[in-house]
Amino acid sequence: MKKYKQLTSGQRYQIYGLKQAGLKQSQIAEKVGVDKSAISREFRRNKGGRGWRPKQAQSLRDERKQSCL
C-alpha cells in the first residue's frame, strides 16, 4: 500500500502551468508524478471563487493543517 504524500508548493505551480497549457487532469498527473485522483482532489478541495490557483491552494492547505494541530 502506498503512503499518501501531500503536494508541495512547487508541484502546485507546476500543475497550474500544465493546466494553463490545456492538459487534461490525467496528463497533468503523469507529468507531475502523482496519481490522477490527487489532481482531481486538489482541484475540488482547493477551489476558490475564481477557480483553482496555486497560491490560494497552498494557503487553504496550510489553514487545514493548522486547524488539525
Short mmCIF file of the C-alpha atoms (twelve columns), coordinates in Angstrom:
data_MODEL
# 
_entry.id   MODEL 
# 
loop_
_atom_site.group_PDB 
_atom_site.id 
_atom_site.type_symbol 
_atom_site.label_atom_id 
_atom_site.label_alt_id 
_atom_site.label_comp_id 
_atom_site.label_asym_id 
_atom_site.label_seq_id 
_atom_site.Cartn_x 
_atom_site.Cartn_y 
_atom_site.Cartn_z 
_atom_site.pdbx_PDB_model_num 
ATOM 1  C CA . MET A 1  0.000   0.000  0.000   1 
ATOM 2  C CA . LYS A 2  1.340   3.419  -0.991  1 
ATOM 3  C CA . LYS A 3  1.698   6.152  1.569   1 
ATOM 4  C CA . TYR A 4  -0.126  9.388  0.706   1 
ATOM 5  C CA . LYS A 5  2.075   12.462 0.305   1 
ATOM 6  C CA . GLN A 6  0.734   15.991 0.117   1 
ATOM 7  C CA . LEU A 7  1.515   18.126 -2.881  1 
ATOM 8  C CA . THR A 8  4.272   20.675 -2.454  1 
ATOM 9  C CA . SER A 9  4.010   24.329 -3.361  1 
ATOM 10 C CA . GLY A 10 6.304   23.697 -6.326  1 
ATOM 11 C CA . GLN A 11 4.077   20.907 -7.584  1 
ATOM 12 C CA . ARG A 12 1.051   23.208 -7.330  1 
ATOM 13 C CA . TYR A 13 2.743   25.806 -9.541  1 
ATOM 14 C CA . GLN A 14 3.735   23.060 -11.981 1 
ATOM 15 C CA . ILE A 15 0.103   21.863 -12.053 1 
ATOM 16 C CA . TYR A 16 -1.054  25.424 -12.690 1 
ATOM 17 C CA . GLY A 17 1.272   25.810 -15.672 1 
ATOM 18 C CA . LEU A 18 0.209   22.492 -17.157 1 
ATOM 19 C CA . LYS A 19 -3.456  23.336 -16.628 1 
ATOM 20 C CA . GLN A 20 -2.974  26.697 -18.349 1 
ATOM 21 C CA . ALA A 21 -1.337  24.831 -21.250 1 
ATOM 22 C CA . GLY A 22 -4.582  22.891 -21.689 1 
ATOM 23 C CA . LEU A 23 -3.548  19.462 -20.446 1 
ATOM 24 C CA . LYS A 24 -6.154  17.093 -19.027 1 
ATOM 25 C CA . GLN A 25 -6.023  16.014 -15.384 1 
ATOM 26 C CA . SER A 26 -4.639  12.572 -16.250 1 
ATOM 27 C CA . GLN A 27 -1.880  14.168 -18.359 1 
ATOM 28 C CA . ILE A 28 -1.034  16.609 -15.564 1 
ATOM 29 C CA . ALA A 29 -0.850  13.750 -13.057 1 
ATOM 30 C CA . GLU A 30 1.555   11.833 -15.293 1 
ATOM 31 C CA . LYS A 31 3.856   14.852 -15.753 1 
ATOM 32 C CA . VAL A 32 3.866   15.750 -12.036 1 
ATOM 33 C CA . GLY A 33 4.316   12.117 -10.964 1 
ATOM 34 C CA . VAL A 34 1.196   11.716 -8.840  1 
ATOM 35 C CA . ASP A 35 -1.999  9.697  -9.164  1 
ATOM 36 C CA . LYS A 36 -4.775  11.297 -11.211 1 
ATOM 37 C CA . SER A 37 -7.069  11.177 -8.180  1 
ATOM 38 C CA . ALA A 38 -4.643  13.537 -6.377  1 
ATOM 39 C CA . ILE A 39 -5.114  16.137 -9.113  1 
ATOM 40 C CA . SER A 40 -8.884  15.767 -9.033  1 
ATOM 41 C CA . ARG A 41 -8.924  16.047 -5.237  1 
ATOM 42 C CA . GLU A 42 -6.612  19.085 -5.368  1 
ATOM 43 C CA . PHE A 43 -8.909  20.972 -7.754  1 
ATOM 44 C CA . ARG A 44 -12.019 20.032 -5.777  1 
ATOM 45 C CA . ARG A 45 -10.745 20.824 -2.253  1 
ATOM 46 C CA . ASN A 46 -8.829  23.995 -3.016  1 
ATOM 47 C CA . LYS A 47 -11.098 25.797 -5.469  1 
ATOM 48 C CA . GLY A 48 -11.994 29.403 -4.748  1 
ATOM 49 C CA . GLY A 49 -14.327 31.950 -6.271  1 
ATOM 50 C CA . ARG A 50 -12.077 32.421 -9.307  1 
ATOM 51 C CA . GLY A 51 -11.212 28.768 -9.767  1 
ATOM 52 C CA . TRP A 52 -8.130  26.884 -8.647  1 
ATOM 53 C CA . ARG A 53 -4.961  28.911 -8.044  1 
ATOM 54 C CA . PRO A 54 -1.699  27.501 -6.624  1 
ATOM 55 C CA . LYS A 55 -1.065  30.225 -4.011  1 
ATOM 56 C CA . GLN A 56 -4.647  30.028 -2.752  1 
ATOM 57 C CA . ALA A 57 -4.491  26.220 -2.730  1 
ATOM 58 C CA . GLN A 58 -1.348  26.308 -0.580  1 
ATOM 59 C CA . SER A 59 -2.992  28.787 1.833   1 
ATOM 60 C CA . LEU A 60 -6.090  26.601 2.186   1 
ATOM 61 C CA . ARG A 61 -3.873  23.576 2.821   1 
ATOM 62 C CA . ASP A 62 -1.926  25.494 5.482   1 
ATOM 63 C CA . GLU A 63 -5.165  26.587 7.179   1 
ATOM 64 C CA . ARG A 64 -6.432  22.992 7.292   1 
ATOM 65 C CA . LYS A 65 -3.125  21.799 8.715   1 
ATOM 66 C CA . GLN A 66 -3.195  24.481 11.456  1 
ATOM 67 C CA . SER A 67 -6.745  23.575 12.471  1 
ATOM 68 C CA . CYS A 68 -5.695  19.948 12.962  1 
ATOM 69 C CA . LEU A 69 -2.894  20.833 15.392  1 
# 
